[in-house]
Amino acid sequence: MKYPLFLTNEQVKQLEFELLSDDFYINLTRQLLHWTEDVSDHESIITRKNRLINLSRLMTGKPIYRLESDDMGGYEPAEFAWHDSNFFLILRELNIVQFIEYACELIGNGILKMTYVNLMLQEDGASFKFTHPRGGKLSIEVLTIEEIESTPTSGHPNIRLLVNRMDHSLAQEDYASVLHASASIFETMAKDIVRSPAVQNQTLGSFFLKYKQESALPEEVLNYILDIYKSRNTEPLAGHGSTTEPKITREQAIILTEITKAFVRIEYTLQRLTKALL
C-alpha cells in the first residue's frame, strides 16, 4: 500500500515481517460473517458483504464490484452466490499493512471492537495493537523487540523478532549468529506454512519434504533453504559450541541476510495468491 492512512512509514518498515496465524484470520472472518448476518433481510446481508468485499478490494487495488438490484429492488441468485464465495477471501489477499489499514477502517466504523481485536492479537503473539487515545484518532502501537520477548504468548514465534536478531548479529559482526538466525527464520516459516501440530517440535530437516509439498517456492530455492539449515549444524558457533573459528565471511553474512528476507517475502506473497485462487 503506497499511501497508508493509519500507519506511519516507520511502522510500515517495522511490521514488514509481521506474521499472523491462519487461526487469527479465520476467527476474525467468522466475526465479520456474524456482522453481515446480524440483520433481518437478505438484501441487507448482501449489501453488508458487498461493503466488506469492496473495502478489501480497495486495499489491494482491485476493481470495485458494483452491486445492482433488479427492477423489483431484489438481487439475482448469482449475486448472492458471488458474494458468499468472495466474502471468505476478504482477509486472505491482504498483506500485513493492508490488513492493518482494513482493520482500522472496520474498527473506526464500529464493525469490529478494538478491545476484541487487540485480545486476539495478544493471544496470537502479534507485535502491534490498535489504540484510540481520548481525543485522538485511531492508530497503531508497535511493540518494541524487548516488549515482544518479555510477553508470554501461546501464539507462533514472531518472524519480525527473528529478523531483528539476524540484523543485530550482522551489525555486531557475529556472522555465525546470522546463519543461526537465518536457519531459525526458515524453520519457523516452514512450520507456519505446514500448519500441522505434529511438526511444531520437529527440526526442519525432519519435515522438509512436507514443507516442500506445501511451499510455493521453486525447488531450487527450497534446496538452498535446506542447505542453509544443514550448514547451521556444521558451522562453528552457529548451532553448537566450538573451539574453532567460524568460516562464514562478512560478505556471505550480508548476502544471507538479504536472501533470507527476500525468500520470506516471496513465500508469503505466493501463499496469499494461492489461497485466493483456491
N, C-alpha and C positions, 0 to 999 in steps of 0.2 A: 504494500500500500504506500503510495507516494506521498499522500498528504493526510496523515493521521490527525484526528481531532482531539483525542483524549490522551494519547501517548506523546511524550517528548522524543526528539531524535535520539537523545541519550538512552532513554528507556527502550526504544526500538532496538538499539545496538545491544543493550544488556540482555534482552529477552530473546535474542536470535536463536539460541539453542534451548529455550524452554520447551519442556515436553510434558504434555498432559496425557493421561491414560485413556484408552478406549472406554473404560468403565465410566470415567468422568463425562465424556461426551454422550454416552448412551443415557446416563441418568439425566443429564441436562436436556437432551432431546425429548425424553419422556415427560419432563416438566413442561416443556413448551407444547407438547401434544395435549396435555391436560388443559392448558390455557386455551388452545384453539377450540377445544370441545366443551368448554365451560359456558356454552350458550345454548339456547333452546331450539334454534332452527338451523337447517343445513346450509342455508345461504350465508349465515354469519360465520359458520365454521370454515367454509371455503374462502371467504374474504380474509379471515384471520390467517389462514395458511398462506394465502397469496401474499399477504403483507410480510410474513416472516421469510418466505422464499425470495421475494424480490429484494429485501434488505440484504440477504446473504449474497445474492447475485450482484447487487450494487457493490459490495465489498470486494468481490473478485473481478469486477469489470465486465461481467456477462450482461447480455441484453435483458431488459426488464420484461417480464411476462405480463401482458395486458389481459386482464380478466374481463370478459364481456358477457353480459347476460343475453338471453333470447328476448323475443318480443313480449313475453309474459313476465319478464323480470326474474326468470329462473336460469338455471345453468344445465348444460347438456351433461349426460353421464360421463362423457370423455373428459370433461373439465375436472370432475371430481376424481377420476382415476389418475389424471396427470398430477394434480396437486397432492393426492395421497402418496404417490410414489416419490415425487420430488421433495416432499417435505422432509423425508428422512435423510436427505443429502445436505441440509442447510448448514450443518457443522462440519461434515466430512471434508468439504472442499476448502475450508478456511485454514490458512496458516496461523501461527500463534498471534501475530499482530492483528490480522483481520478478525480473528476470534475475539480478541480483547475489545476492539472497536465495536464489533457486533454486540457483545455483551453489554457494553456501556450504553448503547442505544436502547437495548431492551430494559435495562435497569432504569435508565432515565425516563422511560415511558411507562414504568410500572408493570411491565410484563413479567419481569423477574425481580425477586427480592435480593438486595445486595447482601444481606446477612446470610441468606441461604447459599448463595453462590460462593461467598467467602469461606463458609464452613466446608463446602465441597472442595474448594481449592486447598484448604489446610489439610484435609484428610488425604488429598492426592499428592501432597508434598510439593505444591507449587511454590515458586519463589516470588509471587506477586499477589496482591489483593486489591480489591476495589475500595475506595474511600470517598466519602462525601462530607467534607468539613462543613460545619454550620456556617452558612452564608457564602460558601464556596461552591464551585462546580464539581461534578463527579470526575474523579481522576483515578490514577493508578499509583500504588505504592510498591516499589520493587524492593524486596528484601535484600540485605547485603549477604555476601557469602558466609560471613560469621553467623548471621541470624539463621540461615538455612541449616548450617552444620549443628547449631545448638537446639533446633526444634525437632522433637521426636515426631515421627510420622510413620504411618502404615503404607504410605504411597511408594512408588517406584523410585529408584535412585535418580537424582536430578542431573541430566546431562550438562546443564549450564554449570553446575558445580564442578564436574569433572573437566570441562573445557577450561574453566578458570584455573584449576590445578595444573593443567598442561601448560597454559600460558605462563603461569607463575614459575614453573620449573624451567621453562625456556629462558625467562628473564634472569633467573638465578644461575644459569649455565649448568643446570643439573640435567644433562641430556638423557641419562638413563631413566630419570623420573618422567621425562617427556614420553619416552617409549612406554613406560608403565601406565601412564595416564591414557595414552592413545589406545592401548590394548583394552583398558577398562572401559573406555567410551564405546569401543566396538562391541564388547561383550554385553554392556548394558543395552545398547541399541538392538542387538540381536535378540536378547531376552524380551524386549518390548515388542519387537516385530513378531516373534513366535507366539507370544501371549499364552504360554502354557505353564501352569504351576509346576509341572514336572521338571522344567529346566531351570527354575529360579535358583537352585542351589548347585547347579552344574557348571562346569567350565565351558567356555565357548567351543573348545576342541571336541567335547563330548556330544554336543548337539549341533555341530556346524552343518551337517547335512540337512537337518530340519530347517535351520535358518536359511540355507541356500534355496530350499524349496519355497520359502515364504518371501524372500527378499526380491526387490525389484531391480537390484543392481546387476550389471552384466557379470558374466562368470570371471573374467579377468580381474575385475575389481574385487570380487569376493575372494579369489585366490590370494590377492595382495593382502586383504584384511587378515586372512588366515596366517599368512607368512609373518605379518606384524605380530599377531598374537603369539605365534610359536617363538619368535625371536625374543619376546619378553622373558621367556623361560630360560634362555641361553645367554642373554646379555648380562654381564656382571653388573650387579646392583640394581637391575631393572625389576626383577621379580624375586630375587633372593639375595642373601648376603654373599659377599665375595671378597677375597683379598687381592684380586686383580683389578686393573683399571678398566672402565667401560670403553668399548671400541667405537661407539656411536659418536659422530662428529657434530659440530655446531651446524654445519650446512645440512646434514641429514636430519637433525632435530627440527630445523626450520621447515624443511620440506614435509616432514612427517606431521608437524603441527597443522600446516595449511591443508594438506591432503586429508587429514582426519576430519577437519571442519567441512571440507568440500563434500566428502562422502556422506557425512551425516545429513547435510542439506539435500543432497541428491536423493538419498534413500527416502527421506520423509516426503519430499516433493512428489516422487514417483508413487509412493504409497497412497498419498491423498488422491492422485489422479486415478489410480487403480480402484480404490474404494468407490470413487464417484461413478465409475463405469460399471460396477457390479449390478 
